[in-house]
Amino acid sequence: MKPVQKMRAFILITLLVSGALLFSGCGKGDQIVPKSEHEKLFDNLTSTLGNKQWFLKAIYENGVLVPLTDAQKRYYKTYTRTQSPFTATFLDDDGNRGEAYLLSVIQLKEVITNGPLGAATRDYVVRELTEKTLDIQVTNPPGLPAKIVREVYYAN
């Protein structure tokens, strides 16, 4: 190989390697960060579109399945996300309104703001929260003797 050809080959290889390094480095700031489990569960609660309606499927009191009344078979809750992280507004079929906070992957707090006696709080344990299933449990009323109420909902 002639010296001129060697020089051209060297320049061509240098340009190719430099271009490859340059292009492979582009977009590093635009990496998609995977969502945490907490974020995924909040998406399941409110949907990624921001609003989700849940329909009552079953109620258990102290571990015993309770037959649903006709009104309970139509009962629903709607969660709508807000600008605050892990915070939603909610409305249920009983006319209760308020804010819901997904405090962790196992804690859901509802604060009813339109109650006749003022604000009331329900602290739920999240047993399961998927795209189609909401399974929550509350000790109702707090204190003795306590009744453990488990509510299972489905979403379309």
Salt bridges, closest charged atoms under 4 A:
ASP43 OD2 - LYS35 NZ 2.40
ASP43 OD1 - ARG81 NH2 2.72
GLU61 OE2 - LYS147 NZ 3.89
ASP92 OD2 - ARG122 NH2 3.69
GLU110 OE2 - LYS77 NZ 2.89
GLU110 OE1 - ARG122 NH2 2.94
ASP123 OD1 - LYS109 NZ 3.77
ASP135 OD1 - ARG127 NE 3.57
ASP135 OD2 - ARG150 NH2 2.74
GLU151 OE1 - LYS77 NZ 3.99
